[in-house]
Amino acid sequence: LINTSKSGLLDIASVVSALQSGRLGGLGWDVGDSEADLFRVEPSGQMVAVDDSLKTIVTLPNVLITGHQAAHTDIAVESTAKTTLETLLELSSGRRLTCEVRPDS
């Protein structure tokens, strides 16, 4: 399971159970908007999980948590900048936007 959306969308206890039982092979988790509710930073600077499910999940060998930083790779930043500039050029020239999302009519 790869979750790059908001952290509240996962039922962590269910994910832990599925990982431990083998029903889920692994978790890549780019946690979202409520990390402050999930982790705290110790005076030493170490980040620790707040609840029991999180304390378990961070010890599993088939879990990778990126702390909402997975989008900060060179390729991702370059792609975001390119798309932004292309969209600005399309807007300024009056062209239809390539990345425009329209609701179904």
TORPA-4810 file (N, C-alpha, C, O; in nm, 3 decimals):
<nodes>
NODE_1_0.085_-0.116_0.000_0.000_0.000_0.000_0.090_0.123_0.000_0.179_0.136_0.083_L
NODE_2_0.065_0.213_-0.095_0.136_0.340_-0.099_0.033_0.448_-0.070_-0.062_0.463_-0.147_I
NODE_3_0.049_0.522_0.037_-0.044_0.629_0.071_0.030_0.762_0.069_0.115_0.788_0.153_N
NODE_4_-0.004_0.845_-0.029_0.055_0.978_-0.037_-0.051_1.085_-0.010_-0.027_1.203_-0.033_T
NODE_5_-0.167_1.043_0.039_-0.273_1.137_0.070_-0.269_1.169_0.219_-0.173_1.135_0.289_S
NODE_6_-0.370_1.232_0.265_-0.373_1.273_0.406_-0.366_1.153_0.499_-0.423_1.048_0.471_K
NODE_7_-0.296_1.172_0.608_-0.272_1.060_0.700_-0.401_1.008_0.762_-0.407_0.890_0.794_S
NODE_8_-0.502_1.090_0.781_-0.626_1.048_0.844_-0.706_0.948_0.763_-0.804_0.894_0.814_G
NODE_9_-0.667_0.923_0.638_-0.741_0.829_0.555_-0.711_0.683_0.589_-0.785_0.593_0.549_L
NODE_10_-0.604_0.660_0.662_-0.569_0.523_0.699_-0.619_0.491_0.839_-0.608_0.573_0.930_L
NODE_11_-0.673_0.371_0.855_-0.703_0.318_0.988_-0.577_0.244_1.031_-0.555_0.128_0.994_D
NODE_12_-0.495_0.312_1.110_-0.362_0.260_1.143_-0.368_0.124_1.212_-0.286_0.037_1.182_I
NODE_13_-0.463_0.104_1.302_-0.473_-0.025_1.371_-0.500_-0.137_1.271_-0.444_-0.245_1.283_A
NODE_14_-0.587_-0.112_1.172_-0.616_-0.213_1.069_-0.495_-0.239_0.981_-0.469_-0.353_0.943_S
NODE_15_-0.421_-0.133_0.948_-0.301_-0.149_0.865_-0.196_-0.230_0.940_-0.132_-0.318_0.882_V
NODE_16_-0.178_-0.202_1.069_-0.082_-0.279_1.150_-0.122_-0.426_1.151_-0.038_-0.514_1.132_V
NODE_17_-0.250_-0.452_1.173_-0.297_-0.591_1.176_-0.273_-0.660_1.042_-0.227_-0.775_1.039_S
NODE_18_-0.302_-0.591_0.933_-0.282_-0.649_0.799_-0.135_-0.673_0.769_-0.099_-0.774_0.708_A
NODE_19_-0.048_-0.581_0.812_0.096_-0.598_0.791_0.148_-0.717_0.872_0.226_-0.798_0.821_L
NODE_20_0.106_-0.726_0.996_0.155_-0.833_1.083_0.105_-0.971_1.039_0.175_-1.071_1.056_Q
NODE_21_-0.016_-0.976_0.983_-0.072_-1.105_0.941_-0.025_-1.147_0.801_-0.044_-1.261_0.761_S
NODE_22_0.035_-1.053_0.728_0.079_-1.083_0.593_-0.026_-1.053_0.487_0.000_-1.071_0.368_G
NODE_23_-0.145_-1.008_0.527_-0.248_-0.971_0.428_-0.205_-0.848_0.349_-0.251_-0.827_0.237_R
NODE_24_-0.118_-0.768_0.407_-0.061_-0.651_0.340_0.090_-0.668_0.341_0.150_-0.689_0.446_L
NODE_25_0.150_-0.659_0.222_0.293_-0.688_0.210_0.384_-0.576_0.257_0.497_-0.602_0.296_G
NODE_26_0.336_-0.453_0.253_0.420_-0.341_0.295_0.343_-0.212_0.289_0.233_-0.205_0.235_G
NODE_27_0.402_-0.108_0.346_0.339_0.023_0.349_0.444_0.130_0.320_0.548_0.136_0.385_L
NODE_28_0.414_0.213_0.221_0.489_0.334_0.195_0.397_0.449_0.232_0.292_0.465_0.171_G
NODE_29_0.436_0.527_0.330_0.343_0.624_0.388_0.407_0.761_0.393_0.494_0.788_0.476_W
NODE_30_0.363_0.846_0.303_0.407_0.986_0.302_0.302_1.064_0.380_0.213_1.127_0.323_D
NODE_31_0.314_1.059_0.514_0.208_1.110_0.601_0.175_1.256_0.570_0.258_1.333_0.522_V
NODE_32_0.052_1.291_0.599_-0.003_1.419_0.556_-0.013_1.526_0.660_0.086_1.565_0.722_G
NODE_33_-0.134_1.575_0.679_-0.156_1.702_0.744_-0.156_1.699_0.895_-0.158_1.806_0.956_D
NODE_34_-0.153_1.586_0.959_-0.167_1.587_1.105_-0.053_1.515_1.175_-0.075_1.446_1.274_S
NODE_35_0.069_1.532_1.124_0.184_1.469_1.187_0.199_1.509_1.334_0.245_1.430_1.416_E
NODE_36_0.158_1.632_1.366_0.170_1.677_1.505_0.087_1.591_1.598_0.120_1.576_1.716_A
NODE_37_-0.023_1.533_1.546_-0.106_1.444_1.627_-0.050_1.303_1.632_-0.090_1.224_1.717_D
NODE_38_0.040_1.270_1.541_0.090_1.134_1.530_0.226_1.113_1.596_0.254_1.006_1.649_L
NODE_39_0.309_1.217_1.593_0.446_1.207_1.644_0.477_1.329_1.731_0.414_1.434_1.719_F
NODE_40_0.575_1.311_1.818_0.627_1.427_1.891_0.779_1.422_1.884_0.839_1.316_1.865_R
NODE_41_0.840_1.537_1.899_0.985_1.545_1.894_1.038_1.556_2.037_1.000_1.646_2.112_V
NODE_42_1.125_1.465_2.071_1.187_1.464_2.203_1.291_1.577_2.211_1.335_1.626_2.108_E
NODE_43_1.330_1.619_2.333_1.434_1.722_2.346_1.564_1.685_2.274_1.641_1.773_2.236_P
NODE_44_1.588_1.555_2.256_1.708_1.509_2.186_1.698_1.530_2.035_1.796_1.516_1.963_S
NODE_45_1.576_1.563_1.988_1.554_1.579_1.845_1.496_1.455_1.780_1.458_1.458_1.663_G
NODE_46_1.489_1.345_1.854_1.434_1.220_1.801_1.281_1.231_1.792_1.216_1.280_1.885_Q
NODE_47_1.225_1.184_1.678_1.081_1.183_1.660_1.028_1.051_1.710_1.079_0.945_1.673_M
NODE_48_0.924_1.055_1.794_0.865_0.933_1.848_0.715_0.931_1.822_0.648_1.034_1.821_V
NODE_49_0.663_0.810_1.799_0.520_0.792_1.777_0.444_0.816_1.906_0.495_0.789_2.014_A
NODE_50_0.323_0.867_1.893_0.242_0.902_2.009_0.155_0.785_2.057_0.146_0.762_2.177_V
NODE_51_0.092_0.711_1.965_0.001_0.606_2.011_0.059_0.467_1.985_0.160_0.451_1.916_D
NODE_52_-0.008_0.366_2.043_0.044_0.229_2.037_0.053_0.174_1.895_0.151_0.107_1.861_D
NODE_53_-0.048_0.201_1.811_-0.044_0.151_1.673_0.076_0.209_1.599_0.144_0.137_1.526_S
NODE_54_0.101_0.337_1.617_0.215_0.400_1.551_0.347_0.350_1.607_0.444_0.334_1.534_L
NODE_55_0.350_0.326_1.738_0.472_0.272_1.798_0.505_0.136_1.736_0.622_0.102_1.718_K
NODE_56_0.403_0.060_1.704_0.423_-0.070_1.640_0.463_-0.054_1.495_0.558_-0.117_1.449_T
NODE_57_0.389_0.030_1.421_0.410_0.039_1.276_0.551_0.088_1.241_0.607_0.046_1.140_I
NODE_58_0.608_0.175_1.322_0.741_0.227_1.289_0.851_0.124_1.313_0.964_0.144_1.270_V
NODE_59_0.818_0.015_1.380_0.919_-0.091_1.404_0.914_-0.201_1.299_1.002_-0.286_1.296_T
NODE_60_0.812_-0.201_1.212_0.797_-0.308_1.115_0.896_-0.289_1.000_0.914_-0.178_0.951_L
NODE_61_0.959_-0.398_0.956_1.061_-0.387_0.851_1.003_-0.358_0.712_1.077_-0.319_0.622_P
NODE_62_0.875_-0.377_0.694_0.813_-0.357_0.563_0.735_-0.225_0.557_0.638_-0.213_0.481_N
NODE_63_0.778_-0.127_0.636_0.713_0.004_0.640_0.817_0.113_0.617_0.925_0.113_0.677_V
NODE_64_0.783_0.205_0.528_0.867_0.322_0.502_0.781_0.445_0.521_0.681_0.462_0.451_L
NODE_65_0.818_0.531_0.615_0.746_0.655_0.641_0.838_0.771_0.605_0.950_0.779_0.653_I
NODE_66_0.789_0.861_0.518_0.874_0.970_0.471_0.845_1.105_0.532_0.914_1.202_0.500_T
NODE_67_0.745_1.116_0.617_0.721_1.245_0.684_0.681_1.356_0.588_0.720_1.471_0.607_G
NODE_68_0.605_1.322_0.488_0.554_1.417_0.389_0.666_1.491_0.317_0.656_1.611_0.290_H
NODE_69_0.771_1.419_0.287_0.884_1.478_0.216_0.915_1.406_0.086_1.011_1.441_0.017_Q
NODE_70_0.837_1.305_0.052_0.865_1.227_-0.068_0.854_1.310_-0.195_0.912_1.276_-0.298_A
NODE_71_0.779_1.419_-0.188_0.761_1.503_-0.307_0.878_1.599_-0.328_0.876_1.678_-0.423_A
NODE_72_0.976_1.594_-0.243_1.086_1.690_-0.251_1.211_1.633_-0.318_1.323_1.674_-0.286_H
NODE_73_1.193_1.540_-0.411_1.307_1.489_-0.487_1.339_1.588_-0.599_1.256_1.671_-0.634_T
NODE_74_1.457_1.578_-0.654_1.494_1.666_-0.766_1.397_1.653_-0.882_1.357_1.753_-0.942_D
NODE_75_1.360_1.530_-0.914_1.269_1.507_-1.026_1.132_1.568_-0.998_1.073_1.631_-1.086_I
NODE_76_1.080_1.550_-0.878_0.948_1.603_-0.844_0.947_1.755_-0.846_0.853_1.816_-0.898_A
NODE_77_1.050_1.817_-0.791_1.057_1.963_-0.789_1.069_2.017_-0.932_1.004_2.116_-0.967_V
NODE_78_1.152_1.953_-1.013_1.168_1.996_-1.153_1.037_1.982_-1.230_0.999_2.070_-1.307_E
NODE_79_0.968_1.871_-1.209_0.841_1.847_-1.276_0.736_1.950_-1.234_0.660_2.000_-1.317_S
NODE_80_0.731_1.981_-1.107_0.637_2.082_-1.057_0.666_2.218_-1.117_0.574_2.288_-1.159_T
NODE_81_0.793_2.255_-1.122_0.831_2.385_-1.180_0.796_2.389_-1.328_0.745_2.490_-1.377_A
NODE_82_0.825_2.280_-1.401_0.796_2.275_-1.544_0.646_2.288_-1.570_0.604_2.365_-1.656_K
NODE_83_0.566_2.212_-1.495_0.420_2.217_-1.512_0.366_2.356_-1.479_0.278_2.406_-1.548_T
NODE_84_0.418_2.417_-1.374_0.373_2.551_-1.336_0.404_2.652_-1.445_0.319_2.733_-1.481_T
NODE_85_0.526_2.647_-1.498_0.563_2.741_-1.604_0.482_2.717_-1.731_0.439_2.813_-1.796_L
NODE_86_0.460_2.592_-1.768_0.378_2.561_-1.885_0.235_2.614_-1.867_0.176_2.667_-1.961_E
NODE_87_0.181_2.598_-1.748_0.046_2.647_-1.721_0.039_2.799_-1.729_-0.056_2.854_-1.783_T
NODE_88_0.140_2.866_-1.676_0.144_3.013_-1.685_0.152_3.059_-1.830_0.086_3.156_-1.868_L
NODE_89_0.232_2.991_-1.911_0.242_3.026_-2.053_0.108_3.002_-2.124_0.067_3.084_-2.207_L
NODE_90_0.042_2.892_-2.092_-0.089_2.865_-2.152_-0.190_2.973_-2.113_-0.266_3.021_-2.196_E
NODE_91_-0.190_3.009_-1.986_-0.281_3.114_-1.938_-0.255_3.247_-2.007_-0.348_3.315_-2.052_L
NODE_92_-0.128_3.283_-2.015_-0.094_3.414_-2.071_-0.121_3.423_-2.221_-0.138_3.532_-2.275_S
NODE_93_-0.124_3.308_-2.289_-0.149_3.310_-2.433_-0.295_3.277_-2.467_-0.332_3.272_-2.584_S
NODE_94_-0.377_3.255_-2.365_-0.518_3.227_-2.389_-0.548_3.086_-2.434_-0.661_3.058_-2.476_G
NODE_95_-0.451_2.995_-2.426_-0.473_2.856_-2.467_-0.546_2.779_-2.357_-0.546_2.817_-2.240_R
NODE_96_-0.609_2.669_-2.399_-0.672_2.580_-2.301_-0.562_2.517_-2.215_-0.456_2.481_-2.266_R
NODE_97_-0.588_2.503_-2.087_-0.488_2.450_-1.995_-0.476_2.298_-2.009_-0.575_2.226_-2.005_L
NODE_98_-0.353_2.252_-2.026_-0.326_2.109_-2.037_-0.366_2.036_-1.910_-0.419_1.925_-1.916_T
NODE_99_-0.342_2.098_-1.795_-0.366_2.032_-1.666_-0.502_2.069_-1.606_-0.526_2.044_-1.488_C
NODE_100_-0.588_2.127_-1.684_-0.718_2.170_-1.631_-0.803_2.049_-1.595_-0.811_1.952_-1.671_E
NODE_101_-0.867_2.056_-1.481_-0.958_1.951_-1.437_-1.097_2.013_-1.436_-1.121_2.114_-1.369_V
NODE_102_-1.188_1.952_-1.509_-1.325_2.001_-1.518_-1.421_1.896_-1.461_-1.404_1.776_-1.484_R
NODE_103_-1.521_1.942_-1.389_-1.622_1.846_-1.341_-1.701_1.791_-1.458_-1.717_1.858_-1.559_P
NODE_104_-1.751_1.671_-1.444_-1.835_1.613_-1.548_-1.958_1.700_-1.567_-2.015_1.749_-1.470_D
NODE_105_-1.998_1.718_-1.691_-2.116_1.799_-1.720_-2.239_1.713_-1.727_-2.349_1.763_-1.751_S
</nodes>
